[in-house]
Amino acid sequence: QVQLVESGGGLVQPGGSLRLSCATSGFTLDYYAIGWFRQAPGKEREGVSCISSSDGRTYYEESVKGRFIISRDNAKNSVYLQMNSLKPEDTAVYYCATTQYSAHWYLGRFDPYAYDYWGQGTQVTVSS
């Protein structure tokens, strides 16, 4: 069955970096788009970054542009989120999610309801 497992979260000081990994199994990653989402306490889940399957095009939510980098390695069935210059407001549980790529994916690329499968999440805490 489809599985996604996040890792790499932890406690980091402001200005620091973390690299999140999303290991996938049960499907062929080449044909699936991947999104990274986060949810802070008391807030709704929001899209952070996503990557298409067809051309590897990447997208970022405005607050993380220039700081986060999403990448995928289909041969390793993995997707990564490099997070630099972390801020306290980046503190949240981070999730990776996937859906089979389609031409309509772009329209809902940051919509959690557009994704079919989710990992269990990994906690990222940015604090001094």
RAVEN-V631462 format. One record per pair of residues at least 4 apart in sequence whose C-alpha atoms are under 7 Angstrom apart, sorted by the first residue. I is the first residue (numbers start at 1). J is the second residue. D is the distance in whole Angstrom. If there is no record, write none. Layout:
i->I j->J d->D
i->I j->J d->D
This chain:
i->1 j->26 d->5
i->2 j->25 d->6
i->2 j->26 d->4
i->2 j->27 d->6
i->3 j->24 d->6
i->3 j->25 d->5
i->3 j->26 d->6
i->3 j->119 d->7
i->4 j->22 d->6
i->4 j->23 d->6
i->4 j->24 d->5
i->4 j->25 d->7
i->4 j->118 d->6
i->4 j->119 d->5
i->5 j->22 d->5
i->5 j->23 d->5
i->5 j->24 d->7
i->5 j->119 d->5
i->5 j->120 d->7
i->6 j->20 d->7
i->6 j->21 d->6
i->6 j->22 d->4
i->6 j->23 d->6
i->6 j->95 d->7
i->6 j->96 d->7
i->6 j->119 d->6
i->6 j->120 d->7
i->6 j->121 d->6
i->6 j->122 d->6
i->7 j->20 d->6
i->7 j->21 d->5
i->7 j->22 d->7
i->7 j->122 d->6
i->8 j->18 d->7
i->8 j->19 d->6
i->8 j->20 d->5
i->8 j->21 d->6
i->9 j->18 d->7
i->9 j->20 d->6
i->9 j->122 d->5
i->9 j->123 d->5
i->9 j->124 d->5
i->10 j->123 d->6
i->10 j->124 d->5
i->10 j->125 d->6
i->11 j->124 d->6
i->11 j->125 d->5
i->11 j->126 d->6
i->12 j->16 d->6
i->12 j->125 d->6
i->12 j->126 d->5
i->12 j->127 d->6
i->13 j->126 d->5
i->13 j->127 d->5
i->13 j->128 d->5
i->14 j->85 d->7
i->14 j->86 d->5
i->14 j->87 d->5
i->14 j->88 d->6
i->14 j->126 d->6
i->14 j->127 d->6
i->14 j->128 d->6
i->15 j->85 d->4
i->15 j->86 d->5
i->15 j->87 d->6
i->16 j->84 d->6
i->16 j->85 d->5
i->16 j->86 d->5
i->17 j->83 d->5
i->17 j->84 d->4
i->17 j->85 d->6
i->17 j->86 d->6
i->18 j->82 d->6
i->18 j->83 d->5
i->18 j->84 d->7
i->19 j->80 d->7
i->19 j->81 d->6
i->19 j->82 d->4
i->19 j->83 d->6
i->20 j->80 d->6
i->20 j->81 d->5
i->20 j->82 d->6
i->21 j->78 d->7
i->21 j->79 d->6
i->21 j->80 d->5
i->21 j->81 d->6
i->22 j->78 d->5
i->22 j->79 d->5
i->22 j->80 d->6
i->22 j->96 d->6
i->23 j->77 d->6
i->23 j->78 d->5
i->23 j->79 d->7
i->24 j->77 d->5
i->24 j->78 d->6
i->25 j->77 d->7
i->29 j->74 d->6
i->29 j->77 d->6
i->30 j->53 d->6
i->30 j->74 d->6
i->31 j->53 d->6
i->31 j->100 d->6
i->31 j->101 d->6
i->32 j->53 d->5
i->32 j->98 d->6
i->32 j->99 d->6
i->32 j->100 d->4
i->32 j->101 d->5
i->33 j->51 d->6
i->33 j->52 d->5
i->33 j->53 d->5
i->33 j->98 d->6
i->33 j->99 d->6
i->33 j->100 d->6
i->33 j->101 d->5
i->34 j->50 d->6
i->34 j->51 d->5
i->34 j->52 d->7
i->34 j->96 d->7
i->34 j->97 d->6
i->34 j->98 d->5
i->34 j->99 d->7
i->35 j->49 d->6
i->35 j->50 d->4
i->35 j->51 d->6
i->35 j->96 d->6
i->35 j->97 d->5
i->35 j->98 d->6
i->36 j->47 d->6
i->36 j->48 d->6
i->36 j->49 d->5
i->36 j->50 d->6
i->36 j->94 d->7
i->36 j->95 d->6
i->36 j->96 d->4
i->36 j->97 d->6
i->37 j->45 d->7
i->37 j->46 d->5
i->37 j->47 d->4
i->37 j->48 d->5
i->37 j->94 d->6
i->37 j->95 d->5
i->37 j->96 d->6
i->38 j->45 d->6
i->38 j->46 d->6
i->38 j->47 d->7
i->38 j->48 d->7
i->38 j->92 d->6
i->38 j->93 d->5
i->38 j->94 d->4
i->38 j->95 d->6
i->39 j->43 d->6
i->39 j->44 d->6
i->39 j->45 d->4
i->39 j->46 d->6
i->39 j->92 d->5
i->39 j->93 d->5
i->39 j->94 d->7
i->40 j->91 d->7
i->40 j->92 d->4
i->40 j->93 d->6
i->47 j->61 d->7
i->47 j->110 d->5
i->47 j->111 d->7
i->48 j->60 d->6
i->48 j->61 d->5
i->49 j->59 d->5
i->49 j->60 d->4
i->49 j->61 d->6
i->49 j->70 d->7
i->50 j->58 d->6
i->50 j->59 d->5
i->50 j->60 d->7
i->50 j->70 d->7
i->50 j->109 d->7
i->51 j->56 d->6
i->51 j->57 d->6
i->51 j->58 d->4
i->51 j->59 d->6
i->52 j->56 d->5
i->52 j->57 d->5
i->52 j->58 d->7
i->53 j->101 d->6
i->58 j->70 d->7
i->60 j->64 d->7
i->60 j->65 d->6
i->61 j->65 d->6
i->64 j->68 d->6
i->67 j->83 d->6
i->67 j->84 d->5
i->67 j->85 d->6
i->68 j->81 d->7
i->68 j->82 d->5
i->68 j->83 d->4
i->68 j->84 d->6
i->69 j->81 d->6
i->69 j->82 d->5
i->69 j->83 d->7
i->70 j->80 d->6
i->70 j->81 d->5
i->70 j->82 d->6
i->71 j->79 d->6
i->71 j->80 d->5
i->71 j->81 d->7
i->72 j->78 d->6
i->72 j->79 d->4
i->72 j->80 d->6
i->73 j->77 d->6
i->73 j->78 d->5
i->73 j->79 d->6
i->74 j->78 d->6
i->86 j->90 d->6
i->86 j->126 d->7
i->87 j->126 d->6
i->88 j->126 d->5
i->88 j->127 d->6
i->90 j->126 d->7
i->91 j->124 d->5
i->91 j->125 d->5
i->91 j->126 d->5
i->92 j->123 d->6
i->92 j->124 d->6
i->92 j->125 d->7
i->93 j->121 d->6
i->93 j->122 d->5
i->93 j->123 d->4
i->93 j->124 d->6
i->94 j->121 d->5
i->94 j->122 d->5
i->94 j->123 d->6
i->94 j->124 d->7
i->95 j->118 d->7
i->95 j->119 d->6
i->95 j->120 d->7
i->95 j->121 d->4
i->95 j->122 d->7
i->96 j->118 d->6
i->96 j->119 d->6
i->97 j->115 d->6
i->97 j->117 d->5
i->97 j->118 d->4
i->97 j->119 d->6
i->98 j->115 d->5
i->98 j->116 d->6
i->98 j->117 d->5
i->98 j->118 d->7
i->99 j->115 d->5
i->99 j->116 d->5
i->99 j->117 d->7
i->101 j->105 d->6
i->105 j->109 d->6
i->108 j->114 d->6
